[in-house]
Amino acid sequence: MRVFHHLLYLYLLILLINGQAEEDEDEDESNSEISSFLAIWTVTFVGFLSLFVLKLISERLSARRLEDYPDCGTREEGIVEPELCEFDCTWTPSTARIETVRSVVFGGNMADVNVVIEPRMVPNDYRCLDDCPVNTPGSSYDPLLAVCLACGLCAVDCYLLSYARPVETSNTTQSTDASLFFTPQDPREELFAYCIAEQLPSGTTDSSTFGSSLCSTPTTNSEACASLLGYSFVAGKRKRSVDWYDVGNETLTGRIDHSDQFSTWKQDQSDQFSTWNQDRRGKRSIESARPADFSLAYEKSKTPWLCSLKTAGFRGRHRCGVTILSGPPRETILVSAAHCNEICKDANTGAVLEICCCREPLEAGSCRQESSYCGSNPHVTLASPSDLQIVCGEFTVEIVPEGFTPEPEVILDVSKITQHPGYKSFNPLEGFDISVYEVSNPELLQGPMNRKVIFPACLPRQPQDYDSGPGRLTAWIDAEPTFRAAAQTLDDYVYKNLLLKQKLFTYQNQCSDPAWMMSNTYYPPGTVCFKDLSQKDCITFGNSGSPMVRQFQDGGTARFSFVGPLSMSKGCDRTIISSVFQNRYRNTVPQFLSRAENPAVITDAYCYLDWIAEQYGLQAPSNWVKPDSCTNGAVGDINDRDKDICRTSRNTECVFRPGFEECRLQAFEGYAYNIFFCQDTNGVIANCANNCKGVNPNSIVIGGGAIAVAAAAGASSILGPLFGVGTLGTLGFGAFMINQNCAPGFCRPTGSETCCPLIVRRGMLRCPRSC
């Protein structure tokens, strides 16, 4: 191509010279010489042009087409997927909630537990929970729970004691008034909450029903709830309850006798350090008192096509998910989102920095002046290949030496990053959010691919080609910093922050904002949307680029097809505070329960199959035709944004004022939550609608920092927003108001002109008497 351009330029130059010469009538001989020279060059140029065209035609005819890798989208046999247990539930909005302090007496001592149970959605028929596991991977044997159940105490109280977390400090060792807090935060706690919700009369808003009736023998039509809490199981059994790794043959009815398990535990306490022989249902359990063996949960990969895009090196930080669509002996095709490749760097040294360093000093969310790690000349740029590596075959993003886990890790060195030419830097809201990678050592994939521990997903299909089952998004998250984490054990922290999670979503025919927002914001063409109908989860930072896959049938074989990489989410719009504690540095720290009605926005990779193929010297798949929706499928009003008047999750409106001029992203240096908040008409902090001023879907986390970050510093950035969603009144959140224009997390004591940080007393946020 370059030779052709040079010949063309030379030919045009000769034409220009010839034209000038023809204007000079006195130089006939010179004109004749130039005309002969021009004729020679014309013949030469036409010859080269013909050869070039023939070469293009030959390459076009000989180029292979992009096609599915042989046996794509299949996995090892025996994959266990307990998270599928809820997908066949039909969900309805919950009209009941519990806010109470429950006194639990055990061993002659009394503990008060703040109980907040308010599921956003509940099953229409609780029998759909019967395949849900009671244990969580990595959960450890709890002798307190074992003894409590064995001694015949109310199962509800035993589980509250086991699940509750300290409120006042991170190392509470003594029960005081309302010193413990419970709201569901993992799958087993969510199952417990659903089982309680089944017993609540519709419209329950007080604690009157959360009494002795739950400790008698209520009836349930869910075998899982009967199994967990010893309730009487009624007729109408739909399907069996299963544990994570052990499917027994027992049929469970009525209350369970725990005496045998207790005697077994008492006779040989050393057994608690290996495996508890009998759990409360008479089955074998994976729970133990030793550190959890996470490899049991991940010994067979559910998503062998998923890799992690990291900053380079052993301590490289997870940034985004990457999907394998082909590998040796064919081209190695790796796909992610384009925004994953944008980073903040020091222009002088090339060091990778937190994204807040790249904000101007006076801009909201800038840490350039506060942080000592921002270098001398920070700027946002496209990562170079040497900045990144792609790691395949892992289930944890924990920093662990190779060989210490059973992961079949393969570390691929990135040699080339190609963004879609239509993508505008730092602006996934305008679409084309897709990129591909080339690596210098693809041969390392051959062995693991032969064993299918790493294996490609199938190419994208059209919506009508898929089964009616869920879309599956498997992803890591950007791990919450330990100084903010309220995990009770190291295993608990690892499970919640570092292990791979699979989320289930329902395909939406058209992208749209939640109804409560009364907005119609923009979704670009070439994207598709999925929603979590249970509203108990949310897209969070670190999920970007991860593959949404769906299942289809191929001659009787179920295969998984790549729908596309996760591009964005417009926020966890139903977030509440689940608890508050003081960390080891005496900071008051809220724990967020991130929930959303907002959809997950996926780049529709089917629209880009021709572009993906071209990057690897291939043609688009046979019979592939670009759908019209890829170019004309935009949904919503591109101007419905940055509104001064907009809704909040409390069915109120945001109020913007000096010092709080727009919605803010909850963030601090090195980390961000996908939560936009404002102060509403009642002075309460609430989630913002998608069209509010300051809500920016382009605030994608890049390696732990956000492009747009909340303007917060000091204690206010640690405390964060106090979501007045009316669900946490017992902790003082529901009625808490911003006091006399102090910043979020601060208040003005009576008679004082100074704003002081809020403090926690007896499980409630309070304004101190003085700073």
C-alpha angles and dihedrals in degrees: 000000000000092000089051091053092050091051091048093051091048091049092052090048091053091050090052092050091047092051091051091048093053089060090061106076093182095067103062094146092051090048090053092052092048091047090053091047090049092051091053092049091047091056090045092049094048089049094052091044090053092050091048093051091047090050091052091048091048093050091047092051094045098043114109120234124246106256141163116287110247111277090000123177096029129120141197117291121263100036112171115211110175091166087074089069095093101041095090090053118109110220133217129184112269116242096184132072138167127222112169146122108242120199113218119193116202132155092359092303130102126218125188115219122197102221121198115173115168114143112193090218133015132195119266088218116028091204087082087075094063094102093050117115123241094208128062120219107263095020112145129223110269112207091189090058091046094052093042092054093041092053090059099249120154107286091222091058092045092055092045089055091047097046101036120106130210114263108190102047138001092246105042108161101169130060115241133164109309090345094143128060133199130190121140114268107159136035097271092048090048090053089050090051093049090051090052092045090055088063096050119098114240112273096021109162103160138056098254094103094046092082142094093321089076089056097049116070109290119182124241135183090211116090089199091059091045089051094048102042105021094246121160109268114222130206121281099075110186106180141337129277113238135195122227096265108002128066110192130194097228122121110216123212131159130352119339124240107228097183096098094052091049094051090048090051093047095047094055114019090169087070089071087073092062115025131331102240097213127025123199093280097049093255131119112269133207090211118111141161092245120083112294117268100228091178088077089064094047105031087115117038119235090196111032089166094065123099134172123243105214140171106263123274140044092292093042114145122239110248110167146341123267127198127217112219097167140003145172133006083026128047113303104238118191122178134188141144119296094228089063090074097059116099142166113248139173104250091210100049103018091232116154111243138186111277092240087068089066094060117098112258094251095044121103111266098019116145094176094112098034100047124074090202099066097094124214103290114022120183138160115250145150111281117249117232091252090060093064143052131187117223118195131186099035130124099190132047090204114128099254127152115249111266095033091090130040091242114133090221121188117187112207122196112223113231100171137018118198120190120196106263091230093059114105114214115262091359114099088155088080092056135232088105098162136108139174133212139213120205131203098221108041092145089079088073095061099084098044090045090054087057092042093233084121114028140153126258118230121265118270120282133199117267094256091058095064131087118252091252127110130293108242123215112187114187149142121237132225097264117246111245112258093237087064099039120102095194111148094213137021089246089054091053093047092049094050100040113023109032127086115262130197117213125192123221138178119232115246120213089216133015114245143157120256112274094241091065094062086211137124105203126176127274114184126235116264093044134106129198135223129188136202101230092195089059092213098118141043142203108258139183114289091039092089118120092014116137125259105207133186132193126245135174121248112185092321094318118113111224135177120234128200110244094181146283121294107260106178152323123216093223146295092278098179098049121145134179108260098189145340127224141161114247128216090277091054092250117148104239128188120209114219125217099206114209132159148191088187113106128243107248113218127191104239100235091191087073091058103044091111091052093046090050092049092055090061097042094259137122125242115272116280114269090016114143122178108244118235089239089069091071105016102032100099114139129201135014115304089205095055094100142092092035119174089207112052142137133263132208088258091064088252132106131259117252115208119200139158108302091021102051097151144006113291134217111233103242149125135187110314099004143056138184120218090242126120115193142177139176111262134212090277093052092253124132111243142165116276127235117244094256096053121120109268097023102124120177087194088070089104116165111247109196095330101320129087128234088228116030134186117266097240135127141176118001095349092062090050095048095043128183121343102219108213095203095143094246103096102051094132088064092047095251101111095062100029114124130193103258118232097324096308115152120266109287093025135091139184114243117225111282093008129116092199127089111230130195114261116251134208119240122173091343095309133105109243139176111244122233090243141352 
